[in-house]
Amino acid sequence: MVYRRTHQVVKRLAARRSAILAAAREAAAEGGMTAVQIAPVAVRANVAAGTVYRYFPSKADLISELIAEVSRDELAAIRRAADAAPGPSSALAAAVTTVAVHTLSQRRLAWGILAEPVDVDVSASRLASRREIAGEIAARIDAAVRAGHLPAQDTALAATALLGALHEALVGPLAPDNLEDPAKMRDAVQTVTLLALRAVGVMDARARGLVVQQTLLPTTKALVGA
């Protein structure tokens, strides 16, 4: 007779897996990816180290899935913000603002996801993460181009350039050190969003209006502590 897991067993296994990933996420947010080690994560998740290995056979598997989960959350947030916008240009502004806010609100984790050196190979997961976010931004640029709000352009290349600029400015080696302050965080979000909109062809006055519109939204204000 074939054994079939009951609904309760499936729920319990899923909950345990989620707890392990949540523990890994907390560790990365506090100490970077170097803090994501099997034994400490197991302690945080209140499970045995062997249990972690049952779900994630190696540290590379654990970190790769952590990167994928964080990216899924960010992508969902970008889509919610953009889909709620009244038009293509506003949707693009919402997408860029959301990327900036998410990056700044968890800078240590964001750097870990993007480029922090780790002793295992997670390059495939990192590449997939960037490709998905860039693809979503490209789709928003394309919608604005088709609506006649932006000039024709290579939307995939433009999206990649914008995402690179956002990450370099907010968490890269040259990023400012004092962006934990809510006022400075808000100014940084406005600056990079305005830069992004101008770069793809939004006229300055229109770009400034879109940036103000985004930073006044309750979700954005809550994330930047405004």
C-alpha positions in Angstrom: 0.0 0.0 0.0 1.4 3.4 -1.0 1.8 5.8 1.9 0.1 9.1 1.4 0.8 12.1 3.6 -2.3 13.5 5.4 -3.2 17.2 5.0 -2.0 17.8 8.6 1.4 16.2 7.9 1.8 18.3 4.8 1.0 21.4 6.7 3.4 20.6 9.5 6.2 19.9 7.0 5.5 23.1 5.2 5.5 25.1 8.4 8.8 23.6 9.5 10.4 24.4 6.2 9.0 28.0 6.4 10.4 28.3 10.0 13.9 27.2 8.8 13.8 29.8 5.9 12.6 32.5 8.3 15.5 31.7 10.7 17.9 31.9 7.8 16.4 35.2 6.7 16.8 36.6 10.2 20.4 35.5 10.4 21.2 37.0 7.0 19.5 40.3 7.9 21.5 40.6 11.1 24.9 39.3 10.1 24.9 38.9 6.3 25.1 35.6 4.3 28.1 34.5 6.3 25.8 34.1 9.3 23.6 31.6 7.4 25.1 28.4 8.8 23.2 25.2 9.3 23.7 24.8 13.1 22.8 28.4 14.1 19.9 28.4 11.8 18.6 25.2 13.3 18.8 26.8 16.8 16.9 29.8 15.6 14.2 27.6 14.0 14.1 25.4 17.1 14.8 22.2 15.1 17.8 19.8 15.0 20.5 20.4 12.5 19.6 17.1 10.8 16.1 18.4 10.2 17.6 21.4 8.3 19.5 19.0 6.2 16.4 17.0 5.5 14.8 20.0 3.8 18.0 21.6 2.5 20.7 19.0 1.7 23.5 21.6 1.8 24.2 25.2 2.8 24.2 26.1 -0.9 20.6 24.8 -1.1 19.5 26.7 1.9 21.0 30.0 0.8 19.8 29.6 -2.8 16.2 29.0 -1.6 16.5 32.0 0.8 17.6 34.2 -2.2 14.6 32.8 -4.2 12.2 33.4 -1.4 13.3 37.0 -0.8 13.1 37.7 -4.5 9.6 36.3 -4.7 8.5 38.5 -1.9 10.1 41.6 -3.6 8.6 40.7 -6.9 5.1 40.3 -5.4 5.5 43.7 -3.7 6.6 45.4 -7.0 3.6 43.9 -8.8 1.1 44.9 -6.2 2.4 48.5 -6.1 2.5 48.8 -9.9 -0.8 47.2 -10.5 -2.5 49.6 -8.1 -1.1 52.6 -10.0 -3.5 54.6 -12.2 -1.4 54.5 -15.4 1.8 53.1 -17.0 4.1 55.9 -15.9 2.8 55.7 -12.4 3.2 52.0 -12.5 6.8 52.3 -13.5 7.4 54.9 -10.7 5.8 52.5 -8.2 7.9 49.6 -9.3 11.2 51.6 -9.0 10.1 53.1 -5.7 9.3 49.6 -4.3 12.7 48.3 -5.3 14.4 51.2 -3.7 12.4 51.0 -0.5 12.8 47.2 -0.1 16.6 47.6 -0.7 16.9 50.3 1.9 14.7 48.7 4.5 16.9 45.6 4.6 20.3 46.7 3.3 22.3 43.9 4.9 20.0 41.3 3.5 19.9 43.0 0.1 23.7 43.0 -0.2 23.7 39.4 0.8 21.2 38.5 -1.9 23.1 40.5 -4.5 26.8 40.2 -4.1 28.2 39.4 -0.6 31.0 36.8 -1.0 29.9 33.3 0.3 31.8 30.1 0.5 29.3 28.2 -1.6 28.1 28.7 -5.2 24.7 30.5 -5.3 25.3 32.3 -8.6 22.4 30.6 -10.4 19.9 31.8 -7.7 21.3 35.3 -7.7 21.1 35.5 -11.5 17.6 34.3 -11.5 16.6 36.8 -8.8 18.0 39.7 -10.8 16.5 38.5 -14.0 13.0 38.3 -12.6 13.1 41.8 -11.0 14.7 43.3 -14.2 12.0 41.5 -16.3 9.2 43.1 -14.2 10.8 46.6 -14.6 11.2 46.0 -18.3 7.5 45.1 -18.6 6.6 48.4 -16.9 8.8 50.4 -19.2 7.4 48.6 -22.2 3.9 49.4 -21.1 4.7 53.1 -20.8 6.4 53.1 -24.2 3.4 51.4 -25.8 1.1 54.0 -24.2 3.1 56.8 -25.7 4.5 58.0 -22.4 8.1 57.1 -23.1 10.3 57.1 -26.3 11.0 53.8 -28.0 14.0 52.1 -26.4 15.6 48.7 -25.6 13.4 48.1 -22.6 15.4 45.0 -21.4 18.7 46.9 -21.5 17.1 50.0 -19.8 15.6 47.9 -17.0 18.9 46.2 -16.4 20.7 49.5 -16.3 18.1 51.0 -13.9 18.3 48.0 -11.5 22.1 48.1 -11.5 22.1 51.8 -10.7 19.6 51.4 -7.9 21.6 48.6 -6.3 24.9 50.3 -6.7 23.7 53.6 -5.2 21.8 52.1 -2.3 23.8 49.0 -1.1 27.0 48.9 -3.3 30.5 49.7 -2.0 30.0 53.5 -2.8 26.5 53.7 -1.1 26.2 56.2 1.8 26.5 54.9 5.3 23.8 57.0 6.9 20.7 55.8 5.2 19.1 54.3 8.3 17.8 57.8 9.2 14.1 58.0 7.9 14.6 61.4 6.4 17.7 60.4 4.5 16.1 57.2 3.4 13.1 59.1 2.0 15.4 61.5 0.2 17.4 58.6 -1.2 14.3 56.9 -2.5 13.1 60.1 -4.2 16.6 60.7 -5.7 17.0 57.3 -7.3 13.4 57.1 -8.5 13.7 60.5 -10.1 17.0 59.4 -11.7 15.4 56.3 -13.0 12.4 58.0 -14.5 14.5 60.7 -16.2 16.8 58.0 -17.6 14.0 56.3 -19.5 12.6 59.5 -20.9 10.1 60.9 -18.4 10.1 64.7 -18.7 11.4 66.4 -15.5 8.2 68.0 -14.3 6.3 64.8 -14.8 9.0 62.7 -13.2 9.0 65.0 -10.1 5.2 64.7 -9.8 5.4 60.9 -10.0 8.1 60.7 -7.3 6.1 62.9 -4.9 3.0 60.8 -5.6 4.8 57.6 -4.7 6.5 58.9 -1.6 3.1 60.1 -0.2 1.6 56.6 -0.5 0.9 55.0 3.0 2.9 51.9 2.1 5.9 53.9 1.1 5.7 56.2 4.1 5.4 53.3 6.5 8.5 51.5 5.1 10.7 54.6 5.2 9.4 55.7 8.5 8.0 59.0 7.3 
